[in-house]
């Protein structure tokens, strides 16, 4: 029977290599990388350590020793930085930095407030992969807006092979036990916040979640006066009942302009640090502990080169024809009369009428086609209303249901949230007249619209496509499907049926006239449309706001046209973000279309002047000026912009400037500038100086280790153009997921195709992890290399405190030669790969050193490491240093 003593190195087939802490005869308490385990004595294999090998004069195989150290160093680098995770996308320094920051301590509670387009799902995948692989996260709940659920599911599967189950209400019943039977779930906030048939009770009674991720977390809103939204209350319930161990929130607009809501959001992350009821100055110093924010202006590639180029924005003007001018004048009078009539109604009816009128005004600013469709629909329903009272009442109920959402999103953001329903709203409410004798006035309006044979805005767009944007792929954004259909028709007739595709929320474009003039309905999912556009198979993509978030369109396009301008400037920022993303090879060019004779255009001019002055004020107030537009716009209430455009239509031209200044005085004022200063000044963020700390390693640096392990297992490796081919070693087949034979494996992230996730090799690939496990079990620790000029001692550092979970469980450090040069784990990988490449291992008879000298080398190197250990900034409470291996010349 083996005798175990404290400090001995042992190996366990499940837990790997560890050190004995205490021998209890039948069982042994062993410290492994993940913590303490009590193991049956017979399940442990004693491994010789460096001191024993030195005393016995036993040199190990250079290849085995190098492979063991490489395995430990690879794990060390990846635990700290995630650079070897098998994602299928090139990793950027700021993404690796976010991963490093979040994973250093566990549990983690962070709000990641990066600019749009910086890769939040990549950051999430980098964070998730090692946690899932090590079992620190088994139960994962991702909550996102409905429009982004599919993106989360697809991207984590496609890039990281992380498979989330999509929540479906019909699958969640009292008998199905959905929340316990599924461990990795993605669900929309709009669905989850509604307590449908006991949904919340089942969720709150389920097993706790190891990690909760919330995307667009600013939707978890709490207001001092109106209270918290349903989504906020649900997440707060999960937190208070201790049902989430770690929480990571993502949002580009963490501060919505009210300190109460901001600190209420942070309270969900760290109730011990933040509260909307605490003095702000006491909480500001703690922001750095929870908020991470990276700005496009500051992020770089691995070479330190700035990735994002300045965006060029210009305007193209057009003028209405006589017929268009006549129509818009009649419509303006109609809306003004409707507002006057609404003022005489009850509160609820007044709000309903105003909602319809605002929708009409927004549709008209898009195109005649959009407002004509709504007007004809409304006129038809009004005429039918007397014959079908029941249908009229149903339509009025739709309006009431829309208005009832105010308790969830607050009245101030109601109109903005319902923007996608403007076309529906304007045609509904046939039982709710907008004014007296509405039908005759509507008939006049429809006749005026019918008199317009072509729209000058569309004509201007075609002119741009034939001149400034000639032979370019172009992304065109509009808010409404009717405008989308009109523009698609014009593009097909001018450039051919196969020149254009589309994205909208219904995945269907109706009343599109092809090159033959015949109307048709086209059905296409948005991801399929995006693929056509990104692959260069169509020149134009016409999109509604359905592509405003959660989809990348930068692969073959850098030119964008705003067909219409949404009343919330944040939507413009989001639109541009579809092109101004990592991977964009050209400076993005944007064209705004404007008619200088319209009120909307004059309001936009004033608004752009205001935004420009805010940016200048912030630039002079910040130590390091950066693009803070997204933060500033996120702090403004959407109702402000709605009021500017709706009320501005009735303000005389000579009074517009003063009226605008008064109305918008709170937008970007001193309070907002101070808030942004406090937020930015107290956030953690990637800095160019951090680039020096990030290991410039990637998947190709793993290949020498992997091929060496195959050779040690007497397996021949064939190098084909498509990748590596080999028969799997028998010892690696212990894992059920490992195949007996592999073809076309690659150590590269550039691979595309349906099987790419299976072919890209990195930490987390089952066959590679088996190689790591086997190498870690070697007891080889003392060897010689001919190409080595001076001794190299490799140490493993870990935390003696086992009560703290953490992803970073070990750090590998080398001390080289008499100069006491410290080598980081990634530098050791470079050095050992070079030693393996040289293929000049020493024979055991060469340059044998006395045991006393070898012990002295290790002791001196350990003392050097202890002197510098604080400078290593390790995430350990009580670091423990253990010699791992000694390489001698």
C-alpha positions in Angstrom: 0.0 0.0 0.0 1.3 3.4 -1.0 2.3 5.8 1.8 1.4 9.4 1.3 3.0 12.4 3.1 2.2 16.1 3.0 3.7 17.9 0.0 3.9 14.8 -2.3 3.0 15.2 -5.9 0.2 12.9 -7.0 -2.0 12.3 -10.0 -5.7 11.6 -10.2 -7.3 10.5 -13.5 -10.3 12.9 -13.0 -8.7 15.9 -11.2 -5.2 15.8 -12.6 -2.0 16.7 -10.7 -2.1 17.8 -7.1 -0.2 17.9 -3.8 -1.0 15.9 -0.7 -2.2 18.0 2.2 -3.2 15.3 4.7 -3.1 11.5 4.8 -6.2 9.8 6.4 -5.0 6.3 5.6 -8.0 5.1 3.5 -8.4 8.5 2.0 -6.1 11.4 1.2 -6.9 15.1 1.1 -5.2 16.6 -2.0 -5.0 20.1 -3.2 -5.7 20.2 -7.0 -5.8 23.3 -9.2 -9.6 23.7 -8.6 -9.4 23.2 -4.8 -9.3 20.4 -2.2 -10.6 16.9 -2.8 -10.7 13.9 -0.5 -9.7 10.9 -2.6 -9.5 7.2 -2.1 -5.9 6.3 -1.6 -5.9 3.7 -4.3 -7.0 6.3 -6.9 -3.8 8.3 -6.6 -0.5 7.8 -8.3 2.6 9.2 -6.7 4.7 11.4 -8.9 8.3 12.2 -8.3 9.1 15.9 -7.9 12.2 17.9 -8.9 14.0 17.4 -5.6 13.7 13.6 -5.7 14.9 13.5 -9.3 17.8 15.7 -8.5 18.9 13.5 -5.6 18.5 10.4 -7.7 20.2 11.9 -10.6 17.3 11.1 -12.9 16.8 13.2 -16.0 13.5 12.9 -17.8 12.7 12.9 -21.5 13.1 16.5 -22.8 10.0 16.1 -25.0 7.8 14.9 -22.1 9.1 17.6 -19.8 8.6 20.3 -22.3 5.1 19.0 -23.1 4.2 19.0 -19.4 5.3 22.6 -18.9 3.7 23.6 -22.1 0.3 22.2 -21.0 0.5 24.0 -17.7 1.6 27.3 -19.4 -1.2 27.0 -22.0 -3.8 26.6 -19.2 -2.2 29.5 -17.3 -2.4 31.9 -20.3 -5.9 30.9 -21.2 -7.3 31.2 -17.7 -5.9 34.7 -17.5 -6.7 36.0 -21.0 -8.8 33.5 -23.0 -6.5 33.9 -26.0 -6.6 30.1 -26.8 -10.4 29.7 -26.6 -11.6 28.1 -29.8 -13.7 31.0 -31.1 -13.9 31.5 -34.8 -13.2 35.2 -34.8 -10.0 37.1 -34.5 -9.7 38.4 -30.9 -9.0 42.1 -30.1 -7.0 43.4 -27.1 -10.0 45.2 -25.5 -12.1 42.0 -25.7 -9.3 39.9 -24.1 -8.9 42.6 -21.5 -12.6 42.5 -20.6 -12.3 38.7 -20.3 -9.2 39.0 -18.1 -10.8 41.6 -15.9 -14.1 39.7 -15.3 -12.5 36.2 -14.8 -9.8 37.2 -12.2 -12.3 36.8 -9.4 -15.3 34.7 -9.1 -18.2 35.3 -8.5 -18.2 38.3 -10.8 -20.5 41.3 -10.9 -19.9 43.6 -13.9 -21.6 46.1 -16.1 -19.9 46.1 -19.5 -20.8 49.4 -21.2 -18.8 49.2 -24.5 -19.7 51.2 -27.5 -22.0 49.5 -30.1 -20.0 47.4 -32.5 -17.2 46.3 -30.2 -18.3 42.7 -29.9 -20.3 42.1 -26.7 -21.3 38.6 -27.7 -17.6 37.8 -28.4 -16.7 39.1 -24.9 -19.5 37.1 -23.4 -18.3 34.0 -25.2 -14.7 34.5 -24.1 -15.9 34.8 -20.5 -18.3 31.9 -20.7 -16.1 29.3 -22.4 -13.6 28.7 -19.6 -16.3 28.9 -17.0 -18.4 26.2 -18.7 -15.3 24.0 -19.4 -14.3 24.0 -15.7 -17.8 23.6 -14.4 -17.8 26.9 -12.6 -20.9 27.7 -14.6 -23.4 24.9 -15.2 -26.6 26.9 -15.1 -26.7 29.9 -17.3 -29.6 32.4 -17.9 -29.3 35.0 -20.7 -32.0 37.7 -20.8 -32.0 39.9 -23.9 -34.5 42.0 -25.9 -36.7 39.9 -28.2 -34.9 41.1 -31.3 -31.6 39.9 -30.1 -32.5 36.4 -28.7 -31.7 34.7 -32.0 -28.4 36.6 -32.3 -27.3 35.4 -28.9 -28.3 31.8 -29.7 -26.6 31.8 -33.1 -23.4 33.6 -32.3 -22.5 31.7 -29.2 -23.1 28.5 -31.1 -21.4 29.5 -34.3 -18.3 31.2 -32.7 -17.9 29.2 -29.5 -20.0 26.1 -29.8 -22.0 27.2 -26.8 -25.5 26.0 -27.2 -28.3 27.9 -25.5 -31.9 26.6 -25.3 -34.4 29.3 -26.5 -37.2 29.8 -24.0 -40.7 29.1 -25.5 -43.7 29.8 -23.3 -45.5 26.7 -24.5 -42.6 24.5 -23.2 -42.9 26.1 -19.7 -45.7 24.3 -17.9 -46.2 23.1 -14.3 -45.5 19.5 -15.5 -42.5 20.2 -17.8 -40.3 21.7 -15.0 -38.6 23.7 -17.8 -36.4 25.9 -15.6 -34.7 22.9 -14.0 -34.5 20.5 -17.0 -32.7 23.2 -19.1 -29.4 24.5 -17.8 -28.4 27.0 -20.5 -31.3 29.3 -21.5 -31.8 32.5 -23.5 -35.1 34.3 -23.1 -36.5 37.7 -24.2 -37.1 40.3 -21.5 -40.4 41.1 -23.1 -41.6 37.6 -22.6 -40.1 36.9 -19.2 -41.3 40.0 -17.5 -44.9 38.9 -18.0 -46.0 36.5 -15.2 -47.9 34.2 -17.6 -49.6 31.2 -16.0 -47.3 31.1 -12.9 -44.1 31.6 -14.9 -42.4 33.7 -12.3 -43.2 31.2 -9.5 -41.7 28.3 -11.4 -38.6 30.4 -12.2 -38.1 31.5 -8.6 -38.5 28.0 -7.3 -36.0 26.5 -9.7 -32.3 25.8 -8.9 -30.1 28.9 -8.6 -28.2 30.2 -11.7 -24.4 30.2 -11.7 -24.4 33.2 -14.1 -27.1 35.7 -15.2 -26.3 37.7 -18.3 -28.6 40.6 -19.2 -28.2 42.3 -22.6 -29.4 45.9 -23.1 -29.6 46.1 -19.3 -30.8 49.7 -19.3 -34.3 48.3 -19.9 -34.2 47.2 -16.3 -35.4 50.6 -15.2 -36.4 52.0 -11.8 -37.9 55.5 -11.5 -38.0 57.4 -8.2 -41.6 58.5 -8.9 -43.2 55.8 -11.0 -41.4 52.8 -9.6 -39.6 49.9 -11.2 -40.5 48.2 -14.5 -41.7 44.6 -14.5 -38.3 43.5 -15.8 -36.4 45.3 -13.0 -38.7 43.8 -10.4 -38.2 40.3 -11.7 -34.3 40.5 -11.7 -34.4 42.2 -8.3 -36.4 39.2 -7.1 -33.8 36.8 -8.4 -31.1 38.8 -6.7 -32.8 39.2 -3.3 -33.6 35.5 -3.2 -29.9 34.7 -3.9 -30.8 32.8 -7.1 -27.9 34.2 -9.2 -24.3 33.6 -8.1 -22.7 35.9 -10.7 -24.2 38.7 -12.8 -22.9 40.4 -16.0 -24.9 43.2 -17.6 -24.3 44.6 -21.1 -25.5 48.1 -22.2 -24.1 50.9 -24.3 -26.3 53.5 -22.4 -25.9 52.7 -18.7 -27.1 56.1 -17.5 -30.5 57.2 -18.8 -30.2 60.8 -17.4 -31.5 60.0 -13.9 -29.1 59.1 -11.1 -31.8 57.2 -9.3 -32.2 54.7 -12.2 -28.5 54.4 -12.7 -27.7 53.4 -9.1 -30.8 51.2 -9.0 -29.3 49.3 -11.9 -26.0 49.0 -10.2 -27.7 47.8 -7.0 -28.8 44.7 -9.0 -25.1 43.9 -9.5 -23.8 44.8 -6.1 -26.5 45.5 -3.4 -23.7 45.8 -0.9 -22.1 48.7 -2.7 -24.8 50.7 -4.5 -28.2 52.1 -3.8 -30.3 54.9 -5.3 -30.9 56.1 -1.8 -27.2 56.5 -0.8 -25.2 59.8 -1.4 -23.7 59.7 -4.8 -20.3 60.9 -3.8 -19.9 57.8 -1.6 -20.6 55.5 -4.5 -18.6 57.0 -7.3 -15.2 55.5 -6.1 -16.8 52.0 -6.4 -17.8 52.4 -10.1 -14.4 51.2 -11.2 -15.1 47.9 -9.4 -18.2 47.1 -11.5 -18.3 49.2 -14.7 -16.1 48.4 -17.8 -16.4 50.7 -20.7 -14.4 50.7 -24.0 -14.8 53.4 -26.7 -14.3 52.9 -30.4 -11.8 55.7 -30.5 -9.4 53.9 -28.2 -9.5 50.3 -29.2 -6.6 48.9 -31.2 -5.5 45.7 -32.9 -2.7 43.6 -31.4 -0.1 45.8 -33.1 -1.5 48.9 -31.4 -3.1 50.4 -34.5 -6.4 52.1 -34.1 -9.2 50.0 -35.6 -12.0 52.5 -36.2 -11.7 55.3 -38.7 -13.7 58.6 -38.5 -17.2 58.5 -40.0 -18.0 60.9 -42.8 -21.5 62.3 -42.6 -23.0 64.6 -45.3 -26.4 65.8 -46.4 -28.1 65.7 -49.8 -31.0 68.1 -50.2 -34.1 67.9 -52.4 -37.2 70.0 -52.9 -40.8 69.0 -53.1 -42.8 69.2 -56.3 -45.9 71.5 -56.4 -48.1 68.4 -55.8 -46.0 67.2 -52.8 -46.0 70.7 -51.3 -49.8 70.9 -51.6 -50.2 67.5 -50.0 -47.9 68.3 -47.0 -49.7 71.7 -46.4 -53.1 69.9 -46.3 -51.7 67.3 -44.0 -50.2 69.9 -41.7 -53.6 71.6 -41.4 -55.2 68.3 -40.8 -52.8 67.4 -37.9 -53.2 70.9 -36.4 -57.0 70.6 -36.4 -56.7 67.1 -34.8 -54.6 68.5 -32.0 -57.1 71.2 -31.3 -59.9 68.7 -31.3 -57.9 66.4 -29.0 -57.6 69.2 -26.3 -61.3 69.0 -25.8 -61.4 65.2 -25.1 -61.0 63.2 -21.9 -57.4 62.3 -20.8 -57.4 58.8 -22.2 -59.0 59.7 -25.6 -56.7 62.8 -25.9 -53.7 60.5 -25.6 -55.1 58.1 -28.1 -55.8 60.8 -30.7 -52.4 62.4 -30.2 -50.7 59.0 -30.7 -52.5 58.6 -34.0 -51.6 62.1 -35.1 -47.9 61.7 -34.2 -47.8 58.5 -36.1 -49.2 60.2 -39.2 -46.7 63.0 -38.9 -43.8 60.5 -38.7 -45.1 58.5 -41.6 -45.3 61.6 -43.7 -41.7 62.5 -43.0 -40.7 59.1 -44.4 -42.6 59.1 -47.7 -46.0 59.8 -49.4 -46.3 56.1 -49.9 -46.1 55.4 -46.2 -48.7 58.0 -45.1 -51.0 57.3 -48.1 -51.2 53.6 -47.0 -52.2 54.6 -43.5 -54.7 57.3 -44.7 -56.5 55.0 -47.2 -56.7 52.3 -44.5 -58.1 54.6 -42.0 -60.6 56.1 -44.5 -61.8 52.6 -45.4 -62.3 51.6 -41.8 -64.1 54.8 -40.9 -66.6 54.2 -43.7 -67.1 50.6 -42.5 -67.3 51.4 -38.9 -71.1 52.1 -38.9 -71.7 48.6 -40.3 -69.3 46.7 -38.1 -69.3 48.2 -34.6 -67.6 45.1 -33.1 -64.5 45.4 -35.4 -64.3 49.1 -34.6 -64.3 48.4 -30.9 -61.5 45.8 -31.3 -59.4 48.4 -33.1 -59.9 50.9 -30.4 -58.9 48.2 -27.9 -55.6 47.9 -29.8 -54.9 51.6 -29.2 -55.8 51.2 -25.5 -53.4 48.3 -25.2 -50.6 50.2 -26.8 -51.2 53.1 -24.4 -51.4 50.8 -21.4 -47.7 49.9 -21.9 -46.9 53.2 -20.4 -46.6 51.5 -17.0 -43.8 49.3 -18.3 -41.7 51.8 -20.3 -43.0 55.0 -18.7 -45.1 57.6 -20.6 -42.0 59.5 -21.6 -40.6 56.7 -23.9 -44.0 55.4 -25.1 -44.0 56.8 -28.5 -40.4 55.8 -29.2 -41.0 52.2 -28.1 -44.1 52.0 -30.4 -42.3 53.3 -33.4 -42.6 50.0 -35.3 -46.4 50.2 -35.0 -46.9 53.7 -36.5 -48.2 52.3 -39.7 -50.7 50.2 -37.7 -51.7 53.0 -35.3 -52.4 55.6 -38.0 -54.9 53.4 -39.7 -56.7 52.1 -36.5 -59.1 53.6 -34.1 -62.0 54.0 -36.6 -64.4 54.4 -33.6 -62.3 57.2 -32.3 -62.5 60.3 -34.6 -59.6 62.6 -34.9 -61.9 65.6 -35.5 -65.4 66.5 -36.5 -66.3 65.6 -40.1 -63.1 63.6 -40.5 -64.1 61.6 -43.5 -64.4 64.5 -46.0 -61.0 65.8 -44.9 -59.4 62.4 -45.2 -60.8 62.1 -48.7 -59.2 65.4 -49.7 -55.9 64.2 -48.2 -56.0 60.9 -50.1 -56.9 62.7 -53.4 -53.9 65.0 -52.8 -51.6 62.0 -52.2 -52.9 60.3 -55.4 -52.0 63.3 -57.4 -48.3 62.7 -56.7 -46.9 60.7 -59.5 -43.3 60.3 -58.2 -41.5 61.2 -55.0 -38.5 63.6 -55.2 -36.8 61.9 -52.3 -36.7 58.6 -54.1 -35.5 60.3 -57.3 -32.7 61.9 -55.3 -31.7 58.5 -53.9 -31.4 57.0 -57.4 -29.3 60.0 -58.4 -26.9 59.4 -55.5 -26.6 55.7 -56.4 -25.7 56.5 -60.0 -23.1 59.2 -59.0 -21.6 59.4 -55.5 -22.2 55.8 -54.7 -21.8 54.4 -58.2 -20.8 50.7 -58.2 -20.9 50.5 -54.4 -22.9 48.2 -52.1 -25.2 50.5 -50.2 -27.3 50.0 -47.0 -30.5 52.1 -47.0 -32.5 52.6 -43.8 -36.1 53.6 -43.5 -38.5 53.4 -40.6 -41.5 52.0 -42.5 -42.4 49.0 -44.6 -44.4 51.1 -47.1 -41.3 53.3 -47.8 -39.2 50.1 -48.0 -41.5 48.6 -50.6 -41.5 51.8 -52.7 -37.7 52.0 -52.7 -37.3 48.3 -53.4 -39.6 48.7 -56.4 -37.6 51.7 -57.8 -34.3 49.9 -57.3 -35.6 46.7 -59.1 -36.9 48.7 -62.0 -33.6 50.7 -62.3 -31.0 48.0 -61.4 -32.8 44.7 -61.8 -34.8 42.3 -59.7 -31.6 40.7 -58.2 -30.0 44.0 -57.1 -31.8 44.4 -53.8 -32.8 42.5 -50.7 -34.5 43.6 -47.5 -34.8 43.2 -43.7 -37.9 44.0 -41.7 -39.6 42.6 -38.6 -42.1 40.5 -40.5 -39.5 38.9 -42.8 -41.9 39.8 -45.6 -42.0 42.7 -48.1 -45.5 43.3 -49.7 -46.5 45.3 -52.8 -43.1 45.3 -54.3 -43.1 46.1 -58.1 -40.5 44.1 -59.9 -38.8 45.1 -63.2 -41.8 43.8 -65.0 -44.1 46.2 -63.1 -46.0 43.3 -61.4 -46.7 43.5 -57.7 -45.3 40.7 -55.6 -44.7 39.6 -52.0 -41.2 38.6 -51.0 -40.4 36.5 -47.9 -36.9 36.3 -46.5 -35.4 35.9 -43.1 -33.1 38.7 -42.0 -30.1 36.5 -41.6 -30.5 35.2 -45.1 -30.8 38.7 -46.4 -27.7 39.7 -44.4 -25.7 36.8 -45.9 -26.7 37.8 -49.5 -25.6 41.4 -48.8 -22.4 40.5 -47.0 -21.4 38.0 -49.7 -21.8 40.6 -52.4 -24.7 38.8 -54.1 -26.9 41.9 -54.0 -25.9 45.5 -54.2 -28.5 47.1 -52.1 -30.1 46.2 -48.7 -33.2 48.3 -47.7 -33.9 47.8 -44.0 -36.3 49.0 -41.4 -35.2 49.3 -37.7 -35.3 45.5 -37.5 -31.6 45.6 -38.6 -30.8 48.5 -36.3 -29.3 46.2 -33.8 -28.0 42.6 -33.6 -26.8 42.2 -37.1 -23.5 42.8 -38.9 -23.5 44.3 -42.4 -19.9 45.5 -42.8 -18.3 42.8 -44.8 -18.8 44.3 -48.2 -20.4 47.7 -47.5 -19.3 51.0 -46.1 -21.9 53.4 -47.5 -25.2 54.2 -45.8 -28.2 56.4 -46.7 -30.8 57.4 -44.2 -33.9 57.4 -46.3 -35.7 59.1 -43.4 -34.5 60.4 -40.1 -36.0 58.8 -36.9 -37.0 61.3 -34.3 -34.7 59.7 -31.8 -31.0 60.4 -32.7 -29.9 57.2 -30.9 -31.5 55.2 -33.7 -29.1 57.0 -36.2 -26.2 55.9 -34.0 -27.5 52.3 -34.0 -28.0 52.3 -37.8 -24.4 53.4 -38.4 -23.2 50.8 -36.0 -24.3 48.1 -38.4 -21.4 49.2 -40.7 -19.0 50.8 -38.3 -17.9 47.6 -36.7 -14.8 45.5 -36.3 -13.9 44.1 -39.7 -14.8 47.2 -41.6 -12.0 47.9 -44.1 -13.0 51.5 -45.1 -14.1 54.7 -43.4 -17.9 54.6 -43.2 -19.7 57.2 -45.3 -23.2 58.3 -44.4 -25.7 60.5 -46.3 -28.7 62.2 -44.7 -31.6 63.2 -47.0 -33.2 66.5 -46.1 -35.7 69.0 -47.5 -34.6 72.3 -46.0 -38.2 73.7 -46.5 -39.7 71.3 -44.0 -40.1 71.7 -40.2 -38.4 68.4 -39.6 -35.3 69.5 -41.4 -35.1 72.7 -39.5 -35.5 70.9 -36.2 -32.8 68.5 -37.2 -30.5 71.4 -38.0 -31.0 72.8 -34.6 -30.6 69.4 -32.9 -27.3 68.8 -34.7 -26.1 72.2 -33.6 -27.0 71.3 -30.0 -25.3 67.9 -30.2 -22.2 69.5 -31.6 -22.0 72.1 -28.8 -22.5 69.3 -26.2 -19.6 67.3 -27.8 -17.4 70.4 -27.7 -18.2 71.1 -24.1 -17.4 67.5 -23.1 -14.2 67.5 -25.1 -12.9 70.5 -23.2 -14.1 69.0 -19.9 -12.5 65.6 -20.3 -8.8 64.9 -19.8 -8.8 62.5 -22.8 -11.6 63.6 -25.2 -13.5 60.7 -26.8 -16.7 60.1 -28.7 -19.4 60.2 -26.0 -22.4 60.7 -28.3 -23.9 57.3 -27.4 -23.8 58.1 -23.7 -25.2 61.6 -24.1 -28.0 60.4 -26.3 -28.8 57.6 -23.9 -29.3 60.1 -21.1 -31.9 62.1 -23.0 -35.6 61.1 -22.7 -37.1 60.0 -26.0 -40.1 62.1 -25.2 -37.9 65.2 -25.6 -37.2 64.5 -29.2 -40.9 63.6 -29.9 -42.0 66.9 -28.4 -39.4 68.8 -30.5 -40.7 67.4 -33.7 -44.5 67.3 -33.0 -44.7 70.8 -31.3 -42.2 72.4 -33.6 -44.6 72.0 -36.5 -46.8 74.7 -35.0 -44.1 77.2 -34.1 -43.7 80.2 -36.5 -40.4 80.2 -38.3 -39.3 83.5 -36.7 -39.7 82.1 -33.2 -38.3 78.6 -33.8 -34.8 79.3 -32.5 -35.9 80.7 -29.2 -38.5 78.0 -28.8 -36.0 75.2 -29.5 -33.5 76.6 -27.0 -36.1 76.8 -24.3 -37.4 73.4 -25.0 -34.0 71.6 -25.2 -32.2 73.4 -22.4 -32.1 70.3 -20.2 -30.5 68.2 -23.1 -26.8 68.1 -22.5 -26.8 70.7 -19.8 -24.2 71.1 -17.0 -25.7 68.2 -15.0 -25.4 65.9 -18.0 -21.8 66.9 -18.6 -21.0 66.4 -14.9 -22.7 63.0 -15.0 -20.7 61.8 -18.0 -17.4 63.1 -16.4 -18.2 61.1 -13.3 -19.1 58.0 -15.2 -16.2 58.0 -17.6 -13.7 59.1 -14.9 -14.6 56.2 -12.7 -15.0 53.4 -15.2 -12.4 50.7 -15.9 -11.4 50.5 -19.5 -8.7 49.2 -21.8 -5.8 51.5 -22.3 -3.1 51.4 -24.9 -0.6 50.7 -22.1 -2.5 47.5 -21.3 -1.5 46.2 -24.7 2.0 45.4 -23.3 0.4 43.0 -20.8 -1.8 41.1 -23.3 0.0 38.0 -24.6 0.3 38.2 -28.4 -0.6 34.5 -28.7 -3.2 32.7 -30.8 -4.3 29.2 -31.8 -1.2 28.6 -34.0 1.0 28.7 -30.9 -0.8 25.6 -29.7 0.1 23.4 -32.7 3.7 22.5 -31.7 2.4 21.1 -28.4 -0.4 19.2 -29.9 1.7 17.6 -32.6 4.4 16.7 -30.0 1.8 14.9 -27.9 0.6 12.9 -31.0 4.3 11.9 -31.6 4.7 10.9 -28.0 1.7 8.7 -28.4 3.3 7.2 -31.6 0.7 8.7 -33.9 1.7 9.9 -37.4 0.4 13.4 -38.3 -0.4 14.2 -41.9 -0.5 17.8 -43.0 -3.1 18.3 -45.7 -4.1 21.6 -47.3 -7.4 21.3 -45.4 -5.7 20.6 -42.1 -4.3 17.9 -39.9 -5.2 14.2 -40.2 -4.4 11.6 -37.5 -5.7 8.6 -35.7 -6.6 9.5 -32.1 -4.3 8.0 -29.3 -6.1 5.3 -27.3 -5.6 7.2 -24.0 -7.5 10.2 -25.4 -10.6 8.0 -26.1 -11.6 8.0 -22.4 -13.9 11.0 -23.1 -17.0 9.9 -25.0 -16.9 13.0 -27.2 -13.5 12.2 -28.7 -13.5 10.7 -32.2 -11.3 7.8 -33.2 -10.0 9.7 -36.2 -9.8 13.3 -37.2 -9.5 15.1 -40.5 -9.1 18.7 -41.5 -8.4 20.1 -38.0 -6.9 23.6 -38.1 -5.3 25.9 -35.6 -6.8 29.0 -37.2 -9.8 31.3 -36.6 -10.2 32.2 -40.3 -12.2 29.0 -41.1 -15.7 29.4 -42.4 -18.5 26.9 -43.1 -21.0 24.8 -41.2 -18.4 22.4 -39.8 -16.0 25.1 -38.8 -16.8 24.8 -35.1 -15.7 21.2 -35.1 -12.5 21.8 -37.1 -11.1 24.8 -35.2 -8.8 23.5 -32.4 -8.2 25.4 -29.2 -8.6 25.0 -25.5 -12.1 23.5 -25.1 -11.9 21.2 -28.1 -12.3 17.7 -26.6 -9.3 16.2 -28.3 -7.0 19.0 -27.4 -8.2 19.0 -23.8 -7.3 15.3 -23.6 -3.8 16.2 -24.8 -3.6 18.7 -22.0 -4.8 16.2 -19.5 -2.3 13.6 -20.5 0.7 16.0 -20.5 -0.3 17.4 -17.1 -0.1 13.8 -15.8 3.6 13.4 -16.8 6.0 13.4 -13.8 8.8 14.6 -16.1 10.3 17.6 -14.4 14.1 17.6 -14.8 15.8 17.6 -18.2 18.5 19.1 -20.5 18.4 21.0 -23.8 21.5 21.6 -25.9 20.1 24.9 -27.2 19.5 26.2 -23.7 22.2 28.7 -22.7 21.4 28.9 -19.0 19.2 27.1 -16.4 15.4 27.7 -16.5 13.3 27.0 -13.4 9.5 26.9 -13.9 7.2 27.5 -11.0 3.5 27.1 -10.5 1.8 29.7 -8.3 -1.7 29.1 -6.8 -3.9 30.3 -4.0 -3.6 28.5 -0.7 -7.1 29.8 0.2 -9.6 27.3 -1.2 -12.8 28.9 -0.1 -12.8 31.3 -3.0 -13.9 30.1 -6.4 -12.0 31.5 -9.4 -11.3 30.8 -13.0 -7.6 31.7 -12.6 -6.4 28.8 -10.6 -2.7 28.8 -11.4 -0.1 31.0 -12.9 3.1 29.6 -14.4 6.3 31.7 -14.2 9.8 31.0 -15.3 13.1 32.3 -13.8 15.9 32.2 -16.2 19.6 31.9 -15.4 21.8 33.9 -13.1 20.3 37.2 -14.3 17.1 36.3 -12.5 15.1 37.1 -15.6 11.4 36.6 -15.1 9.5 34.9 -18.0 5.7 35.1 -18.1 3.7 32.1 -19.0 3.2 33.2 -22.7 7.0 33.8 -23.0 7.6 30.3 -21.8 5.4 29.0 -24.5 7.5 30.8 -27.1 10.8 29.6 -25.6 9.7 25.9 -25.3 8.2 25.9 -28.8 11.5 27.0 -30.0 13.4 24.3 -28.1 11.1 21.7 -29.5 11.5 23.1 -33.0 15.4 22.9 -32.7 15.2 19.1 -32.1 18.5 19.1 -30.3 17.7 17.6 -26.8 20.8 16.7 -24.8 21.8 13.2 -23.9 21.7 12.3 -20.2 25.5 12.2 -20.1 26.1 15.8 -21.2 27.0 18.6 -18.7 25.7 16.8 -15.6 25.6 19.3 -12.7 26.1 18.4 -9.0 22.8 18.0 -7.1 23.8 20.7 -4.6 24.2 23.2 -7.4 20.8 22.3 -8.9 19.1 22.6 -5.5 20.8 26.0 -5.1 19.5 27.2 -8.6 15.9 26.3 -7.6 16.3 28.0 -4.2 17.7 31.2 -5.6 15.1 31.3 -8.3 12.3 30.9 -5.8 13.7 33.7 -3.7 13.8 35.9 -6.8 10.2 35.1 -7.5 9.1 35.9 -3.9 10.8 39.3 -4.2 8.8 40.1 -7.3 5.5 38.4 -6.6 3.6 41.6 -5.8 4.5 43.1 -9.1 2.9 40.1 -10.8 -0.6 41.4 -9.7 -1.9 37.9 -9.0 -5.5 37.2 -8.2 -4.6 35.1 -5.1 -5.2 35.9 -1.4 -2.3 33.8 -0.2 0.0 32.8 -3.1 1.8 29.5 -2.8 4.9 28.8 -5.0 5.8 25.3 -6.1 8.7 24.3 -8.4 7.3 22.6 -11.5 10.3 21.8 -13.6 14.0 22.6 -14.2 15.6 22.8 -17.6 19.4 22.8 -17.6 21.9 23.4 -20.5 
